[in-house]
């Protein structure tokens, strides 16, 4: 598995063939783990999706990662299973994951509010004012969003003031992005709302070069886990 590689950065010194062999070996560990790995009923693949996978193995069907992903997304719109909505809900996933793991594994939610819920909106606004007063670095996200859309990063909120942050919360709460329409059915069922979280340390500096502009961003490690086995990871700059 990936934990068997001795030196950090060793992978980058491999030839393409060696890297591919390493990836396949790590992937095989996860495949073998699948034999005895129990799946909850909502996670069981449907017969239609199993056929798609078999067709790929037989060189009869779609064979790129994107194509397989879109097939899986299409499958969620066909089955419409509500049992997995929590995976796309930025509020419920914190509670469920904490219950499953026995400890908090997410960044904490400083506050959250739902559309048309005046009491939660008032509590959210109070939390924002407290963060602004302390000049605490925060991020405002839609509860119902994905793909880092409609997200507002406030590294020094006192500098911009309460109104700017509160306005961003309203924009996140009511925000929509066309890419969400191409995501799984479960995402479409998440209540519209907004969450407030502490901001990761910003490790990627802002780029002001005329050829390439980008805002300062955190560096986030995302592990790829299959059947309980970590087979790889990626570094990303999505907050």
N, C-alpha and C positions, 0 to 999 in steps of 0.2 A: 504494500500500500504506500501512499504518499509519505507516511511517517517513517518509512525505511530508508529514505534518501538522507545521506549523512550531512551534506553541506548546503547551507542556504544559497540559492542561486545556481545550484548544480544543474538544474534542468536547462538553464540558458546556454550551457556549454555543450549540450547534446547536438548531434546531427539530427536532421529531420527524421531519419529512420529510427534512431535511438529514442527520440522524444515520443514518436508514435508507439514504439514498443513499450515505453514506460507508461503512457496513458492507457494502453490496452491492458497492461498488467494490473494497474490500479483499478481499472473498470471491472476486470475479471473478479477481483476480490468482492466487489459489491454484487456482481451477478451471482456468485456462489452464496453470498449471504442471503439472497432473495429466497432460497429454497426453504429456509426455516423462519422467514420473517413474516409475522402475522400482520394482515392488513384489516383495518376497519372496513365494514361493508361499503361506506361511501367511496372508499379509495379503490375498490375492486374495479379493474377495467371491464368495460362492456364487451360483449362478443364482437360487436362491430369494430371496436378499437383494436382488439386482439387480432382480428383479421388484417387490419391495416399493418400492424407490426409484422405479422407472418409474411405478408406480401413484400415488405421491405427485405426481410431475410431471404426471400426467394427471388429478389430482383424483379418483382412484378409491380411494385408500387412506388409511392413517394419515398425518397430516401435522404432528403436533407433535414437538418435539425429544424429549420423554419417550417418546412412542410409538415413534419411530424407534430410540431407544436400547434400549428393551425388545425390539424386534425383533432388534437386533444381539446382545443378550445371549442371547436365545432361540436364535439361530443358532449361538452358541458351544457351547451344550448339545447341539445336533444334530450338529455336526462333531467336537467334542471333540479339537481339535488340540493336542497337547502342546508343539508348537514355540514357542508364545507364553506358556507358563507363566511364563517368566522376567520378563515385564512386570509381573506381580503379586507377585513374590517379592522382598521387601525386601533379601535377601542377594544373590541371583543378579543382580538388575538393576544393582547397583553394579559387579560385575565385567564384565558384558556391555557396559554403557554405557561403562565406562572403556576396554574393548578397542575399541569402535567409534569413540570420539571421540579416543583417544590420550592422554587425561588424565582425572583424576578430576573428575566433574561433579556428584556427589552430596555431601551432607554425609558425612564419613567414618564408617564403622562402628567404634566403639570396641571393640565385642565383639558376639558373637551366640552363641546356644545353641539346640539342638534338643531337643525332648521326648525323654526317655529316653536322652540322650547325656550320660553322667556327666562325661566329660572336658571337653566344651564348657561344661557347666553350671558346673564348677569354675572354668574360665578366666573365664567371665562374672562369677561372684561376685567373683573377684579384681579384675576391672576396675571393678566397682561400688564395691568398698571403696576403690580408689585414687581414684576420682572423689569419693567422700564425704570422704575425708581431705583432698583439695585444695579441697573445696567447689565443685567444677566444676558448672555448670548443665547438666543432662542431661535426656533424654527416653527413656522406655522404651516400646517399641512391640511388638505382636505381628508376627512375621515374616509371618504368614498373614492379616493383617487388612486392613480398608479402612474408609473413611468416618469416620476419626478415632475409632474405637471401641476401647475397652480400651487407651487410651494414657494414660500417667502422666507428668506434667511435674514436674520437680524443679528449681526455681530455686535453692534453697539446701539441698542434700541433707544437709549436715552438721547443719543445724538439726533435721531430722526423724530422722536416724540411719540406720545401715546396714539395720536390720531392716525399716523401712518401705519402703525402696527395693527390697530383695531380695524382700519380699513382693509388691510391685507387679510385679516381673519374673515371678514364678510365676503371678500372675493374668493377665499378658499372654500368657505362653507357653501357657496352657491356656484362654485366653479364647475366647468365641464371641459373636457378635451376630446376631440374626435377619436383619438387613439383608444380611449376607454371602450368605445363601441366595438372594438375588435378584440377585446379581452374576454375572459371567461364569463359565463352567465352569473356566477356568484358575485362578481364585482358589481354587476348592475343591481344587485339586491341589497347592497350595503346602504344603511341610512345616510342621507346627506348631512354632513356636519363638518366640524373642524377640530383639530387637536393641536395642543401646544406642548412642545418638548424642548429639553435642553439641546443646544447645538453642539455637535461634534467639534473637536478642535479642527481648525481650518489649516490643513497641511499643504494644500495646493495654492500657491499665491495667485492673485488676480493678474490676468494678462491684458495689457493695454496696447500691445503691438498692433499696428494697423492691419497686419495680415491675419491675425488671429486674436479675437477678443473672448475672454471668458472671465467669469467671476471667481473669486476665491471659493474653494470647495474643500469639504472634508475628504479623507481617504478612508474608504470603507472596505473591509475584507468580507467577501461573500464566499462561504464554503459550499461546495457542491456535494450534497450528501445523498446517497442512494442506499436504501434499505439499511440505514443506520451506519453506513461506512462513508467516511470522508474520502472522496476520490480526487479532489482538486479544489481550486479556489481562484477567485479573480479579485483584483483591486479595482475599485470603482470610485467615482467622485459624485455619486448621487446622494443628496442629503436625506 
